[in-house]
Amino acid sequence: MPNNAFYEFIDIDQYNSWKFKNGKYPTRYTVADVKKGKEYIFCISNYLGLMTYITGDIIQVVSTQPFLFVYSGV
């Protein structure tokens, strides 16, 4: 169902705090909300955001206009 999915991003620091220290749930950002130079965990969500698949891939945003990123690791 690719027409019913979109991309979301979780700040790497929030993700690590949540995953390893049982912190509060991380904020999920859309493409419009990411910041240049920051690292994020790449996620795929369904249409209403009820289900999210966290890939675990780390990306770094290179540009927001146009949106470009590089793969930073797992």
N, CA, C and O atoms as a CHARMM CRD file, in Angstrom:
* protein
*
  296
    1    1 MET  N      0.81500  -1.18500   0.00000 PROA 1      0.00000
    2    1 MET  CA     0.00000   0.00000   0.00000 PROA 1      0.00000
    3    1 MET  C      0.86500   1.25900   0.00000 PROA 1      0.00000
    4    1 MET  O      0.77300   2.04600   0.94200 PROA 1      0.00000
    5    2 PRO  N      1.69100   1.48000  -1.00100 PROA 2      0.00000
    6    2 PRO  CA     2.56500   2.64900  -1.01100 PROA 2      0.00000
    7    2 PRO  C      1.81600   3.97100  -1.06700 PROA 2      0.00000
    8    2 PRO  O      2.36200   4.99400  -0.65400 PROA 2      0.00000
    9    3 ASN  N      0.58400   3.98500  -1.56300 PROA 3      0.00000
   10    3 ASN  CA    -0.17500   5.23600  -1.62600 PROA 3      0.00000
   11    3 ASN  C     -0.70900   5.65500  -0.26500 PROA 3      0.00000
   12    3 ASN  O     -1.19600   6.77500  -0.10900 PROA 3      0.00000
   13    4 ASN  N     -0.62300   4.78000   0.70600 PROA 4      0.00000
   14    4 ASN  CA    -1.14100   5.08000   2.03600 PROA 4      0.00000
   15    4 ASN  C     -0.03100   5.25600   3.06300 PROA 4      0.00000
   16    4 ASN  O     -0.28800   5.14700   4.26200 PROA 4      0.00000
   17    5 ALA  N      1.17700   5.52000   2.63000 PROA 5      0.00000
   18    5 ALA  CA     2.30200   5.64700   3.55000 PROA 5      0.00000
   19    5 ALA  C      3.01200   6.98300   3.33400 PROA 5      0.00000
   20    5 ALA  O      2.92700   7.58800   2.26500 PROA 5      0.00000
   21    6 PHE  N      3.71300   7.42400   4.37400 PROA 6      0.00000
   22    6 PHE  CA     4.53400   8.61700   4.25900 PROA 6      0.00000
   23    6 PHE  C      5.72800   8.46600   5.18000 PROA 6      0.00000
   24    6 PHE  O      5.77400   7.56100   6.01400 PROA 6      0.00000
   25    7 TYR  N      6.68600   9.35000   5.02500 PROA 7      0.00000
   26    7 TYR  CA     7.92400   9.27200   5.79300 PROA 7      0.00000
   27    7 TYR  C      7.86400  10.18600   7.01300 PROA 7      0.00000
   28    7 TYR  O      7.32300  11.29100   6.96200 PROA 7      0.00000
   29    8 GLU  N      8.43500   9.69100   8.11200 PROA 8      0.00000
   30    8 GLU  CA     8.60300  10.49600   9.30900 PROA 8      0.00000
   31    8 GLU  C     10.02400  10.31200   9.81600 PROA 8      0.00000
   32    8 GLU  O     10.71700   9.37200   9.43000 PROA 8      0.00000
   33    9 PHE  N     10.44400  11.21200  10.67700 PROA 9      0.00000
   34    9 PHE  CA    11.81100  11.20400  11.16800 PROA 9      0.00000
   35    9 PHE  C     11.80600  11.44300  12.67000 PROA 9      0.00000
   36    9 PHE  O     11.02900  12.25500  13.17300 PROA 9      0.00000
   37   10 ILE  N     12.67900  10.72900  13.39000 PROA 10     0.00000
   38   10 ILE  CA    12.83100  10.89500  14.83600 PROA 10     0.00000
   39   10 ILE  C     14.24700  11.39600  15.09400 PROA 10     0.00000
   40   10 ILE  O     15.21500  10.81000  14.61100 PROA 10     0.00000
   41   11 ASP  N     14.36600  12.47300  15.85100 PROA 11     0.00000
   42   11 ASP  CA    15.67100  13.01800  16.21700 PROA 11     0.00000
   43   11 ASP  C     16.49200  11.91500  16.89600 PROA 11     0.00000
   44   11 ASP  O     15.98100  11.22200  17.77500 PROA 11     0.00000
   45   12 ILE  N     17.74200  11.74900  16.50100 PROA 12     0.00000
   46   12 ILE  CA    18.58300  10.65300  16.99800 PROA 12     0.00000
   47   12 ILE  C     18.75400  10.71700  18.51600 PROA 12     0.00000
   48   12 ILE  O     18.79100   9.67500  19.17100 PROA 12     0.00000
   49   13 ASP  N     18.85900  11.91700  19.08500 PROA 13     0.00000
   50   13 ASP  CA    19.02700  12.04500  20.53300 PROA 13     0.00000
   51   13 ASP  C     17.76800  11.61300  21.28100 PROA 13     0.00000
   52   13 ASP  O     17.85300  10.93100  22.30200 PROA 13     0.00000
   53   14 GLN  N     16.60300  12.00900  20.77400 PROA 14     0.00000
   54   14 GLN  CA    15.34600  11.58600  21.38400 PROA 14     0.00000
   55   14 GLN  C     15.16900  10.07600  21.26600 PROA 14     0.00000
   56   14 GLN  O     14.70300   9.42300  22.20000 PROA 14     0.00000
   57   15 TYR  N     15.53600   9.53400  20.13100 PROA 15     0.00000
   58   15 TYR  CA    15.41200   8.09200  19.90500 PROA 15     0.00000
   59   15 TYR  C     16.27900   7.31000  20.89100 PROA 15     0.00000
   60   15 TYR  O     15.81700   6.35200  21.51000 PROA 15     0.00000
   61   16 ASN  N     17.53800   7.72500  21.03200 PROA 16     0.00000
   62   16 ASN  CA    18.44100   7.02800  21.95700 PROA 16     0.00000
   63   16 ASN  C     17.95800   7.14200  23.40500 PROA 16     0.00000
   64   16 ASN  O     18.05000   6.17800  24.16500 PROA 16     0.00000
   65   17 SER  N     17.45300   8.29300  23.78100 PROA 17     0.00000
   66   17 SER  CA    16.94000   8.48500  25.13400 PROA 17     0.00000
   67   17 SER  C     15.73100   7.58100  25.37500 PROA 17     0.00000
   68   17 SER  O     15.60000   6.98800  26.44600 PROA 17     0.00000
   69   18 TRP  N     14.85900   7.47700  24.38900 PROA 18     0.00000
   70   18 TRP  CA    13.65700   6.64900  24.51400 PROA 18     0.00000
   71   18 TRP  C     13.99600   5.16700  24.51500 PROA 18     0.00000
   72   18 TRP  O     13.49500   4.41800  25.35400 PROA 18     0.00000
   73   19 LYS  N     14.84000   4.73600  23.58400 PROA 19     0.00000
   74   19 LYS  CA    15.12500   3.31700  23.41600 PROA 19     0.00000
   75   19 LYS  C     15.97700   2.75100  24.55000 PROA 19     0.00000
   76   19 LYS  O     15.70700   1.65500  25.04100 PROA 19     0.00000
   77   20 PHE  N     16.99200   3.48400  24.96400 PROA 20     0.00000
   78   20 PHE  CA    17.96000   2.94200  25.91200 PROA 20     0.00000
   79   20 PHE  C     17.71700   3.35100  27.36000 PROA 20     0.00000
   80   20 PHE  O     18.23900   2.71200  28.27400 PROA 20     0.00000
   81   21 LYS  N     16.94200   4.39600  27.58200 PROA 21     0.00000
   82   21 LYS  CA    16.75100   4.88500  28.95400 PROA 21     0.00000
   83   21 LYS  C     15.28400   4.93900  29.35800 PROA 21     0.00000
   84   21 LYS  O     14.95100   5.49700  30.40300 PROA 21     0.00000
   85   22 ASN  N     14.40400   4.36400  28.53900 PROA 22     0.00000
   86   22 ASN  CA    12.96200   4.36900  28.81700 PROA 22     0.00000
   87   22 ASN  C     12.42300   5.77400  29.03700 PROA 22     0.00000
   88   22 ASN  O     11.63300   6.00900  29.95100 PROA 22     0.00000
   89   23 GLY  N     12.85100   6.69900  28.20000 PROA 23     0.00000
   90   23 GLY  CA    12.38000   8.07400  28.28600 PROA 23     0.00000
   91   23 GLY  C     11.01200   8.22700  27.65600 PROA 23     0.00000
   92   23 GLY  O     10.37800   7.23900  27.28400 PROA 23     0.00000
   93   24 LYS  N     10.55000   9.48100  27.53300 PROA 24     0.00000
   94   24 LYS  CA     9.24100   9.72400  26.93600 PROA 24     0.00000
   95   24 LYS  C      9.29600   9.42900  25.43400 PROA 24     0.00000
   96   24 LYS  O     10.36700   9.43200  24.82700 PROA 24     0.00000
   97   25 TYR  N      8.14000   9.17800  24.85700 PROA 25     0.00000
   98   25 TYR  CA     8.08000   8.85200  23.43300 PROA 25     0.00000
   99   25 TYR  C      8.65100   9.99400  22.60300 PROA 25     0.00000
  100   25 TYR  O      8.35800  11.15900  22.87100 PROA 25     0.00000
  101   26 PRO  N      9.46000   9.67600  21.60400 PROA 26     0.00000
  102   26 PRO  CA    10.07700  10.72500  20.79400 PROA 26     0.00000
  103   26 PRO  C      9.07100  11.39600  19.85400 PROA 26     0.00000
  104   26 PRO  O      8.08000  10.79300  19.44300 PROA 26     0.00000
  105   27 THR  N      9.34900  12.63200  19.53300 PROA 27     0.00000
  106   27 THR  CA     8.54000  13.37800  18.57700 PROA 27     0.00000
  107   27 THR  C      8.83600  12.87500  17.17300 PROA 27     0.00000
  108   27 THR  O      9.99600  12.65900  16.82100 PROA 27     0.00000
  109   28 ARG  N      7.80400  12.69000  16.37800 PROA 28     0.00000
  110   28 ARG  CA     7.98100  12.29700  14.97700 PROA 28     0.00000
  111   28 ARG  C      7.83200  13.54100  14.11000 PROA 28     0.00000
  112   28 ARG  O      6.84500  14.26900  14.21100 PROA 28     0.00000
  113   29 TYR  N      8.82000  13.77300  13.26200 PROA 29     0.00000
  114   29 TYR  CA     8.83500  14.95800  12.41000 PROA 29     0.00000
  115   29 TYR  C      8.52800  14.58700  10.96900 PROA 29     0.00000
  116   29 TYR  O      8.85800  13.49000  10.51800 PROA 29     0.00000
  117   30 THR  N      7.89500  15.50800  10.25000 PROA 30     0.00000
  118   30 THR  CA     7.68200  15.33000   8.81500 PROA 30     0.00000
  119   30 THR  C      8.85700  15.94400   8.06600 PROA 30     0.00000
  120   30 THR  O      9.74700  16.53700   8.67600 PROA 30     0.00000
  121   31 VAL  N      8.86100  15.80400   6.76400 PROA 31     0.00000
  122   31 VAL  CA     9.92600  16.38300   5.93200 PROA 31     0.00000
  123   31 VAL  C      9.99500  17.89700   6.13000 PROA 31     0.00000
  124   31 VAL  O     11.08200  18.47400   6.10300 PROA 31     0.00000
  125   32 ALA  N      8.86600  18.53300   6.32500 PROA 32     0.00000
  126   32 ALA  CA     8.82700  19.99100   6.48900 PROA 32     0.00000
  127   32 ALA  C      9.45600  20.45100   7.80200 PROA 32     0.00000
  128   32 ALA  O      9.82200  21.61900   7.92800 PROA 32     0.00000
  129   33 ASP  N      9.58800  19.55400   8.78000 PROA 33     0.00000
  130   33 ASP  CA    10.06700  19.94000  10.11200 PROA 33     0.00000
  131   33 ASP  C     11.53200  19.61700  10.39300 PROA 33     0.00000
  132   33 ASP  O     12.07000  20.06900  11.40300 PROA 33     0.00000
  133   34 VAL  N     12.18500  18.85200   9.53400 PROA 34     0.00000
  134   34 VAL  CA    13.57000  18.47000   9.81100 PROA 34     0.00000
  135   34 VAL  C     14.51300  19.64800   9.61800 PROA 34     0.00000
  136   34 VAL  O     14.21000  20.58600   8.88000 PROA 34     0.00000
  137   35 LYS  N     15.65200  19.58800  10.28600 PROA 35     0.00000
  138   35 LYS  CA    16.64600  20.66800  10.23800 PROA 35     0.00000
  139   35 LYS  C     17.91200  20.20000   9.53100 PROA 35     0.00000
  140   35 LYS  O     18.34000  19.05700   9.69000 PROA 35     0.00000
  141   36 LYS  N     18.49500  21.08700   8.76000 PROA 36     0.00000
  142   36 LYS  CA    19.73000  20.79800   8.04600 PROA 36     0.00000
  143   36 LYS  C     20.85400  20.52000   9.03100 PROA 36     0.00000
  144   36 LYS  O     21.01100  21.23900  10.01800 PROA 36     0.00000
  145   37 GLY  N     21.64400  19.46900   8.76400 PROA 37     0.00000
  146   37 GLY  CA    22.79200  19.12800   9.58100 PROA 37     0.00000
  147   37 GLY  C     22.48800  18.18900  10.74100 PROA 37     0.00000
  148   37 GLY  O     23.41800  17.69900  11.38100 PROA 37     0.00000
  149   38 LYS  N     21.22500  17.92100  11.03100 PROA 38     0.00000
  150   38 LYS  CA    20.85700  17.03100  12.13600 PROA 38     0.00000
  151   38 LYS  C     20.71400  15.59700  11.65300 PROA 38     0.00000
  152   38 LYS  O     20.49500  15.34500  10.46800 PROA 38     0.00000
  153   39 GLU  N     20.84200  14.65800  12.59000 PROA 39     0.00000
  154   39 GLU  CA    20.65800  13.24100  12.28500 PROA 39     0.00000
  155   39 GLU  C     19.30300  12.77600  12.79800 PROA 39     0.00000
  156   39 GLU  O     18.84900  13.17700  13.86900 PROA 39     0.00000
  157   40 TYR  N     18.67600  11.92600  12.01100 PROA 40     0.00000
  158   40 TYR  CA    17.34700  11.41000  12.33000 PROA 40     0.00000
  159   40 TYR  C     17.28500   9.91800  12.04300 PROA 40     0.00000
  160   40 TYR  O     18.04300   9.38800  11.23000 PROA 40     0.00000
  161   41 ILE  N     16.36000   9.25600  12.73300 PROA 41     0.00000
  162   41 ILE  CA    16.00500   7.87300  12.43900 PROA 41     0.00000
  163   41 ILE  C     14.88600   7.93100  11.40500 PROA 41     0.00000
  164   41 ILE  O     13.91400   8.66600  11.57800 PROA 41     0.00000
  165   42 PHE  N     15.02200   7.16400  10.34100 PROA 42     0.00000
  166   42 PHE  CA    14.05700   7.13400   9.25100 PROA 42     0.00000
  167   42 PHE  C     12.89800   6.19700   9.60700 PROA 42     0.00000
  168   42 PHE  O     13.12700   5.07400  10.05700 PROA 42     0.00000
  169   43 CYS  N     11.65200   6.65600   9.40800 PROA 43     0.00000
  170   43 CYS  CA    10.45900   5.86200   9.71500 PROA 43     0.00000
  171   43 CYS  C      9.48900   5.91100   8.54300 PROA 43     0.00000
  172   43 CYS  O      9.47500   6.87000   7.77200 PROA 43     0.00000
  173   44 ILE  N      8.68600   4.87500   8.42000 PROA 44     0.00000
  174   44 ILE  CA     7.60600   4.83200   7.43800 PROA 44     0.00000
  175   44 ILE  C      6.31200   4.66700   8.21600 PROA 44     0.00000
  176   44 ILE  O      6.17300   3.73300   9.00600 PROA 44     0.00000
  177   45 SER  N      5.36300   5.57300   7.99400 PROA 45     0.00000
  178   45 SER  CA     4.10300   5.54600   8.73400 PROA 45     0.00000
  179   45 SER  C      2.93500   5.34600   7.78600 PROA 45     0.00000
  180   45 SER  O      3.02600   5.63800   6.59300 PROA 45     0.00000
  181   46 ASN  N      1.82000   4.83600   8.34200 PROA 46     0.00000
  182   46 ASN  CA     0.62800   4.71900   7.51900 PROA 46     0.00000
  183   46 ASN  C     -0.08200   6.06000   7.46000 PROA 46     0.00000
  184   46 ASN  O      0.35200   7.02900   8.08300 PROA 46     0.00000
  185   47 TYR  N     -1.14900   6.11400   6.72500 PROA 47     0.00000
  186   47 TYR  CA    -1.82700   7.36300   6.39500 PROA 47     0.00000
  187   47 TYR  C     -2.17600   8.23000   7.60900 PROA 47     0.00000
  188   47 TYR  O     -1.98100   9.44400   7.56100 PROA 47     0.00000
  189   48 LEU  N     -2.67500   7.65000   8.67300 PROA 48     0.00000
  190   48 LEU  CA    -3.05900   8.42300   9.85300 PROA 48     0.00000
  191   48 LEU  C     -2.00000   8.40500  10.95300 PROA 48     0.00000
  192   48 LEU  O     -2.21700   8.97400  12.02300 PROA 48     0.00000
  193   49 GLY  N     -0.87300   7.76900  10.71100 PROA 49     0.00000
  194   49 GLY  CA     0.18600   7.71300  11.69700 PROA 49     0.00000
  195   49 GLY  C     -0.07500   6.73500  12.83000 PROA 49     0.00000
  196   49 GLY  O      0.60400   6.77100  13.85600 PROA 49     0.00000
  197   50 LEU  N     -1.05800   5.85900  12.64600 PROA 50     0.00000
  198   50 LEU  CA    -1.38500   4.90600  13.70700 PROA 50     0.00000
  199   50 LEU  C     -0.33500   3.81600  13.82700 PROA 50     0.00000
  200   50 LEU  O     -0.06700   3.33200  14.92700 PROA 50     0.00000
  201   51 MET  N      0.25300   3.43100  12.73000 PROA 51     0.00000
  202   51 MET  CA     1.29000   2.41100  12.70800 PROA 51     0.00000
  203   51 MET  C      2.54400   3.02900  12.10100 PROA 51     0.00000
  204   51 MET  O      2.48100   3.67000  11.05200 PROA 51     0.00000
  205   52 THR  N      3.66900   2.83600  12.75600 PROA 52     0.00000
  206   52 THR  CA     4.93600   3.36900  12.25200 PROA 52     0.00000
  207   52 THR  C      5.97500   2.26900  12.28600 PROA 52     0.00000
  208   52 THR  O      6.14500   1.58300  13.29400 PROA 52     0.00000
  209   53 TYR  N      6.67100   2.10900  11.16500 PROA 53     0.00000
  210   53 TYR  CA     7.77200   1.15600  11.07700 PROA 53     0.00000
  211   53 TYR  C      9.06500   1.93800  11.22500 PROA 53     0.00000
  212   53 TYR  O      9.38700   2.76400  10.37100 PROA 53     0.00000
  213   54 ILE  N      9.81300   1.69100  12.29800 PROA 54     0.00000
  214   54 ILE  CA    11.09100   2.35700  12.53800 PROA 54     0.00000
  215   54 ILE  C     12.17600   1.48700  11.92200 PROA 54     0.00000
  216   54 ILE  O     12.46500   0.39700  12.41700 PROA 54     0.00000
  217   55 THR  N     12.77200   1.96900  10.84400 PROA 55     0.00000
  218   55 THR  CA    13.75800   1.17300  10.11300 PROA 55     0.00000
  219   55 THR  C     15.05000   1.00900  10.88900 PROA 55     0.00000
  220   55 THR  O     15.74000   0.00000  10.74700 PROA 55     0.00000
  221   56 GLY  N     15.38100   1.99600  11.70900 PROA 56     0.00000
  222   56 GLY  CA    16.64300   1.97000  12.44200 PROA 56     0.00000
  223   56 GLY  C     17.78300   2.59400  11.66800 PROA 56     0.00000
  224   56 GLY  O     18.89100   2.72600  12.18900 PROA 56     0.00000
  225   57 ASP  N     17.52300   2.98600  10.41500 PROA 57     0.00000
  226   57 ASP  CA    18.54700   3.64600   9.61100 PROA 57     0.00000
  227   57 ASP  C     18.70000   5.09200  10.06000 PROA 57     0.00000
  228   57 ASP  O     17.71400   5.78300  10.31500 PROA 57     0.00000
  229   58 ILE  N     19.93900   5.53700  10.15200 PROA 58     0.00000
  230   58 ILE  CA    20.22900   6.91200  10.55200 PROA 58     0.00000
  231   58 ILE  C     20.58200   7.70200   9.30800 PROA 58     0.00000
  232   58 ILE  O     21.42100   7.28700   8.50800 PROA 58     0.00000
  233   59 ILE  N     19.92500   8.85600   9.15600 PROA 59     0.00000
  234   59 ILE  CA    20.23400   9.74000   8.03600 PROA 59     0.00000
  235   59 ILE  C     20.64700  11.10100   8.57600 PROA 59     0.00000
  236   59 ILE  O     20.28600  11.48000   9.69000 PROA 59     0.00000
  237   60 GLN  N     21.40400  11.82300   7.77200 PROA 60     0.00000
  238   60 GLN  CA    21.74500  13.20800   8.10300 PROA 60     0.00000
  239   60 GLN  C     21.20500  14.08600   6.98900 PROA 60     0.00000
  240   60 GLN  O     21.46400  13.83300   5.81300 PROA 60     0.00000
  241   61 VAL  N     20.45400  15.11700   7.35600 PROA 61     0.00000
  242   61 VAL  CA    19.85300  16.01800   6.38800 PROA 61     0.00000
  243   61 VAL  C     20.92800  16.96500   5.86200 PROA 61     0.00000
  244   61 VAL  O     21.57700  17.67700   6.62900 PROA 61     0.00000
  245   62 VAL  N     21.10500  16.96100   4.55100 PROA 62     0.00000
  246   62 VAL  CA    22.10700  17.80700   3.89800 PROA 62     0.00000
  247   62 VAL  C     21.48000  19.11300   3.43700 PROA 62     0.00000
  248   62 VAL  O     22.11100  20.16700   3.51300 PROA 62     0.00000
  249   63 SER  N     20.24600  19.04900   2.96100 PROA 63     0.00000
  250   63 SER  CA    19.54800  20.22400   2.45300 PROA 63     0.00000
  251   63 SER  C     18.05200  20.03500   2.66500 PROA 63     0.00000
  252   63 SER  O     17.54000  18.91700   2.60600 PROA 63     0.00000
  253   64 THR  N     17.35300  21.15300   2.91500 PROA 64     0.00000
  254   64 THR  CA    15.90100  21.07500   3.04400 PROA 64     0.00000
  255   64 THR  C     15.18900  21.61700   1.81000 PROA 64     0.00000
  256   64 THR  O     14.00000  21.35900   1.62100 PROA 64     0.00000
  257   65 GLN  N     15.89400  22.35700   0.97400 PROA 65     0.00000
  258   65 GLN  CA    15.33300  22.90200  -0.27200 PROA 65     0.00000
  259   65 GLN  C     16.30900  22.71400  -1.40600 PROA 65     0.00000
  260   65 GLN  O     17.13700  23.60100  -1.61400 PROA 65     0.00000
  261   66 PRO  N     16.28100  21.64200  -2.14700 PROA 66     0.00000
  262   66 PRO  CA    15.40900  20.47400  -2.07900 PROA 66     0.00000
  263   66 PRO  C     15.82100  19.56400  -0.92700 PROA 66     0.00000
  264   66 PRO  O     16.92200  19.68700  -0.39100 PROA 66     0.00000
  265   67 PHE  N     14.93500  18.65600  -0.55500 PROA 67     0.00000
  266   67 PHE  CA    15.21500  17.75200   0.54400 PROA 67     0.00000
  267   67 PHE  C     16.22100  16.70500   0.10100 PROA 67     0.00000
  268   67 PHE  O     15.93600  15.88600  -0.77300 PROA 67     0.00000
  269   68 LEU  N     17.41200  16.73700   0.71400 PROA 68     0.00000
  270   68 LEU  CA    18.47800  15.77200   0.42500 PROA 68     0.00000
  271   68 LEU  C     19.04700  15.26700   1.74900 PROA 68     0.00000
  272   68 LEU  O     19.16600  16.01100   2.72200 PROA 68     0.00000
  273   69 PHE  N     19.39500  13.98200   1.75500 PROA 69     0.00000
  274   69 PHE  CA    19.99500  13.41400   2.95400 PROA 69     0.00000
  275   69 PHE  C     21.02800  12.37800   2.55700 PROA 69     0.00000
  276   69 PHE  O     21.03000  11.87600   1.43300 PROA 69     0.00000
  277   70 VAL  N     21.91300  12.06600   3.50600 PROA 70     0.00000
  278   70 VAL  CA    22.90000  11.01200   3.30500 PROA 70     0.00000
  279   70 VAL  C     22.68300   9.97400   4.38800 PROA 70     0.00000
  280   70 VAL  O     22.20900  10.27700   5.48300 PROA 70     0.00000
  281   71 TYR  N     23.03600   8.75800   4.06200 PROA 71     0.00000
  282   71 TYR  CA    22.92700   7.64200   4.99800 PROA 71     0.00000
  283   71 TYR  C     24.10500   7.72500   5.96500 PROA 71     0.00000
  284   71 TYR  O     25.26300   7.76100   5.54700 PROA 71     0.00000
  285   72 SER  N     23.79200   7.75600   7.28500 PROA 72     0.00000
  286   72 SER  CA    24.84000   7.86700   8.29900 PROA 72     0.00000
  287   72 SER  C     25.17500   6.55300   8.98000 PROA 72     0.00000
  288   72 SER  O     26.26800   6.40600   9.52600 PROA 72     0.00000
  289   73 GLY  N     24.25500   5.59200   8.96000 PROA 73     0.00000
  290   73 GLY  CA    24.52400   4.31900   9.59800 PROA 73     0.00000
  291   73 GLY  C     23.28700   3.69400  10.18900 PROA 73     0.00000
  292   73 GLY  O     22.16900   4.17100   9.99700 PROA 73     0.00000
  293   74 VAL  N     23.51300   2.61000  10.91800 PROA 74     0.00000
  294   74 VAL  CA    22.42200   1.87300  11.56100 PROA 74     0.00000
  295   74 VAL  C     22.58500   1.98800  13.06100 PROA 74     0.00000
  296   74 VAL  O     21.77700   1.44400  13.81400 PROA 74     0.00000
